[in-house]
Amino acid sequence: FTFVNGIKFESPGNLTYLLPLIFLCAVVAVWRYRPITAVTIVLAYAIQRPLIWFGWWLWDRPRPDFIAQGIASPDFNAFPSGHAGLSALVYGFIAWFWIRASHSWLERALILVLYLTWVGVIGLARLALGSHWPSDVIAGYVQGMAWLGASLAAIYWSERR
């Protein structure tokens, strides 16, 4: 990854991409007559952001500044990576919708590989920009995927009731 490619590949982890995708997921859920799923998806995203902010406040970890003198490093703290956590959550919902609609185990495996690759590229781009330490990105993934799992468990639980 070069610095320029890092900018290109980290962009899908920005609010500009993620907010419309969350909205689209909620619309698809409503369209499929699953209003609880739609509400859960929106709430999962809305709650994930304060969880990340809490991590920034709790650990107070500075960002690296050794790549391009820290030009791509925001002024706020680094741990955990918000891009990694939020992209794991949002693209995880998209992968879940697709996996749920698929009847082929091969297609489901491909979706899972695509999901992990796409989210991985976003995290690598954050590293290439010098915006995060590797542990920030890993912690973001853990937090985002854990929150995704909890959200999907809540959806399954509500559907069974």
ROGURO-163727 format. One line per 3 residues: number of its first residue (from 1); for each residue x negated, y negated, z of N, C-alpha, C, O, CB. Coordinates in Angstrom, 3 decimals. Glycine has a CB too. Example, Ala and Ser with C-alpha at 12.3 -4.5 7.8 and 13.67 -1.06 7.14 Angstrom:
BEGIN
1) -13.190 5.690 7.800 -12.300 4.500 7.800 -13.200 3.300 7.800 -14.236 3.319 8.465 -11.308 4.473 9.046  -12.850 2.250 7.080 -13.670 1.060 7.140 -12.900 -0.030 7.870 -13.409 -1.138 8.039 -14.084 0.598 5.725
# end
This chain:
BEGIN
1) -0.830 1.190 0.000 0.000 0.000 0.000 -0.871 -1.248 0.000 -1.787 -1.376 0.812 0.942 -0.001 1.208  -0.586 -2.144 -0.893 -1.205 -3.459 -0.856 -0.275 -4.401 -0.086 0.860 -4.040 0.226 -1.491 -3.994 -2.304  -0.748 -5.575 0.209 0.069 -6.561 0.922 1.319 -6.907 0.111 2.416 -6.987 0.664 -0.752 -7.839 1.211
4) 1.154 -7.110 -1.191 2.288 -7.465 -2.062 3.297 -6.326 -2.110 4.501 -6.566 -2.021 1.798 -7.803 -3.494  2.826 -5.088 -2.250 3.738 -3.950 -2.243 4.408 -3.788 -0.883 5.558 -3.356 -0.797 2.993 -2.671 -2.615  3.689 -4.135 0.170 4.284 -4.092 1.502 5.490 -5.004 1.602 6.498 -4.647 2.212 3.260 -4.475 2.552
7) 5.387 -6.187 0.999 6.527 -7.120 1.001 7.706 -6.517 0.251 8.846 -6.614 0.705 6.129 -8.476 0.366  7.440 -5.895 -0.893 8.522 -5.289 -1.684 9.208 -4.159 -0.928 10.436 -4.072 -0.910 7.976 -4.763 -3.013  8.414 -3.298 -0.306 8.977 -2.093 0.296 9.507 -2.284 1.708 10.236 -1.427 2.207 7.951 -1.026 0.309
10) 9.161 -3.382 2.363 9.739 -3.612 3.679 11.074 -4.329 3.572 11.862 -4.323 4.517 8.782 -4.416 4.547  11.332 -4.946 2.429 12.559 -5.717 2.245 13.842 -4.927 2.476 14.773 -5.478 3.064 12.582 -6.280 0.874  13.948 -3.669 2.049 15.184 -2.920 2.333 15.447 -2.684 3.822 16.509 -2.175 4.182 15.134 -1.594 1.633
13) 14.518 -3.036 4.677 14.730 -2.952 6.109 15.165 -4.277 6.711 15.311 -4.384 7.929 13.482 -2.477 6.781  15.376 -5.298 5.864 15.803 -6.630 6.321 17.321 -6.705 6.430 18.045 -5.889 5.859 15.289 -7.722 5.362  17.778 -7.692 7.169 19.218 -7.929 7.328 19.917 -8.138 5.987 21.074 -7.753 5.822 19.453 -9.141 8.222
16) 19.224 -8.740 5.041 19.809 -9.021 3.733 20.313 -7.755 3.055 21.304 -7.788 2.325 18.793 -9.712 2.844  19.637 -6.649 3.293 20.046 -5.369 2.729 20.941 -4.602 3.700 21.949 -4.021 3.298 18.820 -4.532 2.369  20.567 -4.605 4.970 21.227 -3.727 5.931 22.655 -4.146 6.267 23.527 -3.288 6.406 20.423 -3.672 7.187
19) 22.908 -5.432 6.400 24.273 -5.876 6.724 25.284 -5.495 5.640 26.342 -4.960 5.973 24.294 -7.387 6.928  25.002 -5.748 4.355 25.965 -5.296 3.335 26.126 -3.774 3.302 27.216 -3.273 3.027 25.530 -5.785 1.964  25.054 -3.044 3.578 25.164 -1.583 3.582 26.029 -1.088 4.732 26.812 -0.155 4.557 23.781 -0.950 3.667
22) 25.899 -1.702 5.907 26.758 -1.329 7.032 28.211 -1.638 6.694 29.106 -0.837 6.964 26.332 -2.072 8.323  28.435 -2.805 6.103 29.787 -3.174 5.685 30.332 -2.155 4.684 31.486 -1.740 4.787 29.797 -4.591 5.068  29.505 -1.752 3.718 29.918 -0.766 2.716 30.257 0.575 3.378 31.256 1.204 3.027 28.806 -0.572 1.663
25) 29.440 1.005 4.321 29.727 2.262 5.040 31.070 2.175 5.767 31.853 3.125 5.746 28.596 2.580 6.054  31.331 1.046 6.401 32.594 0.868 7.112 33.774 0.872 6.142 34.820 1.450 6.436 32.575 -0.439 7.916  33.607 0.234 4.996 34.676 0.212 3.990 34.952 1.616 3.472 36.109 2.006 3.320 34.304 -0.719 2.821
28) 33.900 2.374 3.202 34.076 3.755 2.740 34.799 4.572 3.806 35.676 5.370 3.476 32.707 4.401 2.400  34.451 4.390 5.057 35.121 5.124 6.135 36.604 4.765 6.196 37.445 5.651 6.344 34.447 4.827 7.489  36.930 3.497 6.087 38.342 3.085 6.090 39.061 3.653 4.877 40.194 4.123 4.981 38.466 1.545 6.107
31) 38.398 3.610 3.729 38.972 4.130 2.489 39.277 5.635 2.614 40.227 6.141 2.016 38.008 3.874 1.306  38.461 6.326 3.395 38.676 7.767 3.619 39.553 8.028 4.843 39.572 9.138 5.375 37.332 8.483 3.787  40.267 7.013 5.279 41.202 7.111 6.405 40.507 7.536 7.696 41.022 8.370 8.441 42.315 8.096 6.075
34) 39.349 6.963 7.952 38.596 7.237 9.173 38.248 5.903 9.864 37.089 5.489 9.882 37.296 8.057 8.853  39.265 5.245 10.427 39.011 3.938 11.041 38.087 4.012 12.258 37.322 3.080 12.505 40.319 3.306 11.446  38.148 5.097 13.013 37.252 5.228 14.172 35.804 5.335 13.714 34.901 4.790 14.349 37.634 6.462 15.024
37) 35.592 6.032 12.620 34.248 6.120 12.050 33.762 4.732 11.623 32.613 4.371 11.877 34.230 7.094 10.844  34.625 3.966 10.984 34.260 2.623 10.539 33.872 1.747 11.732 32.858 1.051 11.689 35.423 1.980 9.760  34.667 1.782 12.777 34.376 0.980 13.963 33.076 1.441 14.616 32.273 0.615 15.050 35.537 1.063 14.968
40) 32.866 2.750 14.686 31.649 3.289 15.294 30.405 2.847 14.531 29.393 2.503 15.142 31.712 4.816 15.348  30.472 2.853 13.214 29.334 2.441 12.393 28.990 0.969 12.652 27.821 0.627 12.832 29.639 2.667 10.892  29.984 0.122 12.669 29.752 -1.305 12.901 29.220 -1.530 14.315 28.274 -2.293 14.512 31.052 -2.113 12.679
43) 29.829 -0.865 15.297 29.366 -1.016 16.677 27.948 -0.470 16.866 27.150 -1.051 17.602 30.325 -0.307 17.632  27.638 0.638 16.208 26.291 1.216 16.321 25.251 0.212 15.853 24.214 0.045 16.495 26.179 2.523 15.500  25.519 -0.449 14.751 24.588 -1.459 14.248 24.524 -2.651 15.192 23.444 -3.149 15.510 24.999 -1.920 12.843
46) 25.690 -3.101 15.637 25.748 -4.282 16.507 25.045 -4.033 17.841 24.464 -4.959 18.408 27.207 -4.685 16.756  25.086 -2.815 18.344 24.443 -2.498 19.624 22.954 -2.205 19.436 22.154 -2.460 20.336 25.137 -1.294 20.287  22.582 -1.678 18.284 21.174 -1.353 18.024 20.284 -2.591 18.090 19.166 -2.524 18.602 21.030 -0.688 16.656
49) 20.766 -3.709 17.582 19.952 -4.935 17.591 19.590 -5.368 19.013 18.413 -5.618 19.273 20.698 -6.070 16.880  20.537 -5.469 19.941 20.147 -5.824 21.318 19.235 -4.783 21.972 18.410 -5.132 22.816 21.390 -6.004 22.172  19.373 -3.519 21.595 18.459 -2.503 22.131 17.018 -2.799 21.699 16.082 -2.649 22.484 18.882 -1.085 21.657
52) 16.857 -3.212 20.464 15.527 -3.571 19.967 15.023 -4.818 20.689 13.866 -4.870 21.107 15.556 -3.807 18.433  15.881 -5.814 20.837 15.481 -7.038 21.548 15.079 -6.721 22.987 14.139 -7.309 23.523 16.629 -8.073 21.535  15.797 -5.788 23.605 15.458 -5.389 24.972 14.056 -4.782 25.012 13.284 -5.050 25.932 16.498 -4.381 25.522
55) 13.729 -3.959 24.005 12.388 -3.389 23.912 11.329 -4.461 23.757 10.263 -4.378 24.368 12.307 -2.420 22.753  11.614 -5.467 22.945 10.659 -6.565 22.775 10.440 -7.291 24.096 9.310 -7.630 24.448 11.152 -7.554 21.699  11.523 -7.526 24.821 11.427 -8.222 26.103 10.703 -7.366 27.139 9.866 -7.861 27.893 12.824 -8.598 26.613
58) 11.037 -6.077 27.165 10.492 -5.180 28.185 8.987 -4.967 28.028 8.251 -5.019 29.013 11.205 -3.841 28.129  8.525 -4.729 26.809 7.113 -4.395 26.610 6.234 -5.601 26.305 5.029 -5.549 26.552 6.985 -3.404 25.499  6.786 -6.664 25.785 6.027 -7.894 25.550 4.686 -7.611 24.852 3.634 -8.080 25.286 5.780 -8.620 26.881
61) 4.750 -6.848 23.781 3.542 -6.435 23.058 3.282 -7.360 21.877 4.165 -7.542 21.039 3.672 -4.977 22.572  2.095 -7.948 21.789 1.798 -8.838 20.652 1.626 -8.048 19.355 1.288 -6.864 19.361 0.528 -9.660 20.934  1.866 -8.731 18.269 1.708 -8.113 16.951 0.252 -8.192 16.515 -0.498 -9.045 16.990 2.622 -8.798 15.907
64) -0.150 -7.299 15.607 -1.531 -7.383 15.091 -1.700 -8.644 14.247 -0.731 -9.166 13.694 -1.887 -6.120 14.249  -2.923 -9.120 14.155 -3.181 -10.307 13.339 -4.410 -10.129 12.444 -4.989 -11.108 11.975 -3.366 -11.527 14.235  -4.801 -8.880 12.213 -6.024 -8.639 11.445 -5.786 -8.500 9.947 -6.750 -8.423 9.186 -6.700 -7.402 11.951
67) -4.528 -8.465 9.497 -4.244 -8.411 8.065 -3.723 -9.784 7.657 -2.711 -10.249 8.180 -3.205 -7.271 7.717  -4.408 -10.427 6.732 -4.057 -11.765 6.233 -3.864 -12.755 7.374 -2.972 -13.602 7.332 -2.784 -11.700 5.386  -4.698 -12.641 8.379 -4.661 -13.514 9.558 -3.271 -13.564 10.209 -2.879 -14.580 10.784 -5.095 -14.924 9.169
70) -2.541 -12.458 10.107 -1.239 -12.365 10.764 -0.131 -13.147 10.100 0.870 -13.463 10.743 -1.362 -12.817 12.150  -0.286 -13.472 8.811 0.719 -14.290 8.114 2.090 -13.618 8.078 3.109 -14.309 8.061 0.258 -14.582 6.690  2.138 -12.286 8.067 3.423 -11.577 8.007 3.907 -11.152 9.384 4.893 -10.422 9.497 3.305 -10.356 7.110
73) 3.234 -11.595 10.415 3.615 -11.235 11.775 4.455 -12.343 12.400 3.957 -13.444 12.636 2.367 -10.959 12.632  5.727 -12.057 12.669 6.559 -13.069 13.327 6.030 -13.404 14.720 5.168 -12.705 15.251 8.011 -12.585 13.421  6.542 -14.453 15.292 6.077 -14.915 16.598 6.577 -14.061 17.754 5.982 -14.086 18.832 6.503 -16.332 16.812
76) 7.648 -13.311 17.558 8.173 -12.513 18.658 7.456 -11.172 18.745 6.646 -10.844 17.879 9.678 -12.299 18.494  7.746 -10.406 19.771 6.997 -9.190 20.099 7.193 -8.066 19.086 8.076 -8.123 18.230 7.399 -8.702 21.461  6.348 -7.046 19.205 6.260 -6.027 18.168 6.919 -4.692 18.505 7.334 -3.973 17.595 4.847 -5.788 17.856
79) 7.025 -4.348 19.759 7.418 -2.976 20.138 8.837 -2.943 20.630 9.160 -3.630 21.599 6.487 -2.415 21.216  9.704 -2.171 20.003 9.575 -1.300 18.838 9.833 -2.061 17.534 10.244 -3.221 17.560 10.541 -0.122 18.956  9.594 -1.415 16.410 9.830 -2.037 15.113 11.328 -2.079 14.821 11.984 -1.040 14.744 9.081 -1.274 13.996
82) 11.852 -3.270 14.664 13.260 -3.428 14.319 13.567 -2.921 12.928 14.614 -2.312 12.707 13.664 -4.872 14.431  12.655 -3.167 11.972 12.862 -2.667 10.615 12.971 -1.144 10.612 13.853 -0.583 9.962 11.716 -3.120 9.694  12.079 -0.480 11.336 12.093 0.986 11.369 13.366 1.499 12.043 14.022 2.404 11.527 10.847 1.522 12.105
85) 13.711 0.926 13.187 14.887 1.394 13.920 16.185 1.158 13.174 17.026 2.052 13.082 14.957 0.723 15.256  16.350 -0.038 12.643 17.597 -0.357 11.949 17.715 0.374 10.613 18.807 0.792 10.229 17.698 -1.859 11.724  16.593 0.531 9.901 16.674 1.270 8.635 16.948 2.745 8.892 17.669 3.376 8.120 15.373 1.106 7.823
88) 16.385 3.310 9.963 16.696 4.702 10.310 18.183 4.873 10.587 18.781 5.879 10.205 15.878 5.150 11.533  18.774 3.891 11.251 20.202 3.943 11.566 21.061 3.767 10.320 21.918 4.606 10.040 20.555 2.875 12.591  20.850 2.709 9.582 21.717 2.382 8.443 21.589 3.411 7.328 22.595 3.928 6.842 21.383 0.991 7.903
91) 20.364 3.712 6.920 20.197 4.693 5.842 20.573 6.098 6.324 20.923 6.964 5.523 18.740 4.680 5.320  20.497 6.310 7.635 20.966 7.568 8.207 22.465 7.737 8.043 22.936 8.837 7.755 20.597 7.646 9.673  23.224 6.657 8.224 24.669 6.728 7.995 24.969 7.033 6.534 25.852 7.836 6.231 25.347 5.413 8.410
94) 24.235 6.393 5.631 24.443 6.647 4.199 24.132 8.103 3.870 24.890 8.761 3.158 23.564 5.705 3.340  23.014 8.600 4.391 22.655 10.006 4.160 23.718 10.926 4.745 24.069 11.940 4.142 21.273 10.329 4.777  24.228 10.574 5.913 25.262 11.397 6.560 26.517 11.461 5.700 27.086 12.539 5.530 25.607 10.838 7.957
97) 26.969 10.316 5.145 28.144 10.324 4.264 27.915 11.245 3.074 28.789 12.025 2.699 28.469 8.899 3.775  26.729 11.142 2.488 26.407 11.929 1.307 26.318 13.419 1.665 26.859 14.263 0.951 25.083 11.443 0.681  25.647 13.731 2.751 25.523 15.129 3.182 26.898 15.716 3.480 27.182 16.866 3.144 24.614 15.238 4.429
100) 27.729 14.925 4.101 29.072 15.391 4.446 29.915 15.687 3.213 30.753 16.589 3.231 29.773 14.362 5.307  29.695 14.930 2.143 30.461 15.116 0.911 29.903 16.241 0.046 30.595 16.749 -0.836 30.483 13.826 0.116  28.665 16.629 0.294 28.024 17.643 -0.531 28.383 19.047 -0.066 28.578 19.294 1.124 26.516 17.459 -0.515
103) 28.465 19.959 -1.026 28.715 21.365 -0.709 27.512 22.244 -1.036 27.560 23.462 -0.866 29.939 21.862 -1.465  26.444 21.625 -1.503 25.240 22.345 -1.893 24.152 22.164 -0.838 23.828 21.037 -0.465 24.743 21.865 -3.270  23.595 23.259 -0.362 22.517 23.165 0.628 21.286 22.521 0.011 20.536 21.828 0.699 22.164 24.559 1.186
106) 21.070 22.746 -1.297 19.924 22.147 -1.975 20.073 20.621 -2.052 19.116 19.880 -1.827 19.768 22.742 -3.390  21.278 20.171 -2.371 21.523 18.732 -2.416 21.373 18.124 -1.020 20.816 17.036 -0.875 22.931 18.438 -2.985  21.856 18.805 -0.014 21.721 18.308 1.359 20.256 18.201 1.769 19.855 17.233 2.416 22.469 19.224 2.333
109) 19.469 19.189 1.392 18.037 19.146 1.705 17.368 17.983 0.966 16.524 17.290 1.534 17.353 20.490 1.329  17.740 17.772 -0.279 17.195 16.667 -1.065 17.572 15.319 -0.439 16.745 14.409 -0.375 17.701 16.743 -2.521  18.798 15.197 0.013 19.249 13.959 0.665 18.412 13.695 1.911 17.979 12.568 2.148 20.755 14.043 1.033
112) 18.191 14.728 2.696 17.400 14.573 3.917 15.970 14.142 3.596 15.421 13.271 4.270 17.388 15.885 4.715  15.369 14.741 2.577 14.015 14.373 2.158 13.990 12.925 1.651 13.079 12.166 1.981 13.504 15.339 1.056  14.986 12.549 0.854 15.055 11.172 0.357 15.214 10.172 1.498 14.574 9.120 1.502 16.213 11.021 -0.631
115) 16.059 10.500 2.453 16.268 9.636 3.613 14.971 9.430 4.383 14.580 8.296 4.660 17.337 10.226 4.533  14.307 10.528 4.727 13.076 10.434 5.509 11.974 9.709 4.733 11.197 8.952 5.314 12.598 11.832 5.914  11.910 9.943 3.426 10.911 9.265 2.593 11.176 7.766 2.526 10.261 6.959 2.695 10.901 9.857 1.177
118) 12.430 7.396 2.280 12.778 5.980 2.153 12.503 5.224 3.453 11.902 4.150 3.441 14.252 5.827 1.757  12.943 5.787 4.553 12.714 5.150 5.846 11.208 5.130 6.160 10.704 4.165 6.734 13.500 5.892 6.965  10.505 6.190 5.784 9.058 6.237 5.989 8.323 5.170 5.201 7.369 4.576 5.705 8.529 7.593 5.611
121) 8.749 4.921 3.980 8.126 3.894 3.148 8.323 2.515 3.768 7.411 1.689 3.746 8.705 3.926 1.722  9.503 2.264 4.319 9.759 0.972 4.967 8.805 0.788 6.145 8.242 -0.292 6.321 11.237 0.872 5.445  8.619 1.829 6.947 7.682 1.744 8.071 6.247 1.555 7.621 5.508 0.768 8.213 7.779 2.983 8.920
124) 5.841 2.272 6.573 4.482 2.104 6.046 4.270 0.692 5.512 3.182 0.130 5.639 4.206 3.129 4.938  5.302 0.130 4.923 5.188 -1.237 4.425 4.983 -2.219 5.574 4.226 -3.180 5.437 6.435 -1.617 3.620  5.650 -1.990 6.704 5.456 -2.858 7.868 4.014 -2.762 8.375 3.442 -3.752 8.830 6.448 -2.483 8.995
127) 3.441 -1.577 8.295 2.034 -1.405 8.680 1.112 -2.103 7.688 0.140 -2.744 8.088 1.676 0.091 8.770  1.414 -1.982 6.388 0.582 -2.612 5.359 0.589 -4.131 5.481 -0.401 -4.789 5.163 1.061 -2.205 3.969  1.697 -4.680 5.940 1.782 -6.130 6.127 1.073 -6.584 7.391 0.831 -7.776 7.581 3.233 -6.569 6.173
130) 0.742 -5.643 8.245 0.125 -5.999 9.516 1.125 -6.555 10.517 0.746 -7.268 11.446 -0.968 -7.002 9.289  2.401 -6.231 10.332 3.447 -6.724 11.227 3.608 -5.863 12.465 4.167 -6.311 13.466 4.759 -6.798 10.495  3.119 -4.624 12.407 3.302 -3.690 13.519 2.095 -2.776 13.660 1.320 -2.569 12.726 4.575 -2.857 13.321
133) 1.970 -2.244 14.857 1.052 -1.152 15.129 1.787 0.142 14.796 3.018 0.154 14.816 0.548 -1.169 16.623  1.081 1.230 14.490 1.765 2.499 14.185 2.736 2.942 15.288 3.809 3.466 14.987 0.735 3.592 13.956  2.375 2.741 16.546 3.268 3.154 17.628 4.553 2.331 17.643 5.585 2.829 18.092 2.558 3.032 18.972
136) 4.523 1.096 17.168 5.743 0.282 17.077 6.721 0.918 16.095 7.916 1.024 16.373 5.408 -1.171 16.638  6.201 1.341 14.944 7.035 1.935 13.903 7.585 3.281 14.380 8.768 3.567 14.196 6.231 2.109 12.590  6.746 4.092 14.980 7.201 5.394 15.486 8.288 5.207 16.541 9.301 5.906 16.519 6.016 6.194 16.077
139) 8.084 4.271 17.461 9.097 4.001 18.484 10.393 3.502 17.854 11.480 3.857 18.310 8.576 2.972 19.497  10.289 2.687 16.818 11.485 2.230 16.101 12.243 3.385 15.485 13.471 3.440 15.554 11.109 1.232 15.020  11.499 4.324 14.872 12.148 5.506 14.295 12.844 6.333 15.372 13.988 6.756 15.202 11.121 6.370 13.552
142) 12.146 6.556 16.473 12.724 7.362 17.557 13.999 6.700 18.075 15.024 7.360 18.245 11.701 7.546 18.715  13.930 5.411 18.319 15.095 4.695 18.825 16.241 4.714 17.804 17.383 5.003 18.162 14.716 3.248 19.174  15.944 4.409 16.551 16.979 4.373 15.521 17.618 5.727 15.283 18.839 5.825 15.154 16.404 3.861 14.235
145) 16.809 6.766 15.223 17.364 8.106 14.980 18.110 8.637 16.198 19.101 9.354 16.060 16.250 9.080 14.593  17.641 8.290 17.377 18.370 8.698 18.592 19.732 8.005 18.641 20.741 8.626 18.973 17.546 8.360 19.872  19.750 6.726 18.309 21.012 5.993 18.303 21.919 6.502 17.189 23.136 6.562 17.366 20.761 4.486 18.139
148) 21.348 6.869 16.046 22.121 7.476 14.964 22.741 8.784 15.438 23.924 9.032 15.205 21.231 7.719 13.724  21.941 9.628 16.106 22.456 10.890 16.614 23.574 10.691 17.620 24.574 11.408 17.586 21.346 11.685 17.239  23.418 9.726 18.517 24.469 9.444 19.504 25.733 8.939 18.815 26.843 9.307 19.198 23.979 8.407 20.538
151) 25.563 8.105 17.806 26.713 7.566 17.072 27.445 8.665 16.305 28.675 8.712 16.298 26.259 6.464 16.104  26.681 9.547 15.660 27.310 10.650 14.928 27.991 11.620 15.882 29.049 12.163 15.563 26.273 11.393 14.077  27.398 11.843 17.044 28.036 12.701 18.053 29.355 12.082 18.511 30.338 12.796 18.706 27.092 12.919 19.268
154) 29.384 10.763 18.684 30.628 10.084 19.076 31.683 10.209 17.985 32.864 10.396 18.275 30.362 8.598 19.381  31.256 10.106 16.734 32.202 10.254 15.623 32.763 11.671 15.602 33.977 11.852 15.501 31.519 9.923 14.269  31.895 12.679 15.697 32.372 14.069 15.704 33.306 14.324 16.879 34.331 14.989 16.729 31.188 15.042 15.758
157) 32.954 13.794 18.054 33.777 13.982 19.231 35.166 13.355 19.025 36.182 13.960 19.369 33.086 13.376 20.463  35.200 12.152 18.466 36.487 11.477 18.238 37.319 12.183 17.170 38.546 12.218 17.268 36.253 10.022 17.829  36.674 12.738 16.164 37.421 13.444 15.116 38.032 14.737 15.617 39.095 15.147 15.150 36.518 13.736 13.937
160) 37.374 15.379 16.556 37.894 16.637 17.098 39.064 16.403 18.038 39.876 17.303 18.254 36.794 17.392 17.827  39.159 15.208 18.596 40.254 14.898 19.513 41.421 14.518 18.666 42.489 14.205 19.192 39.889 13.762 20.524
# end
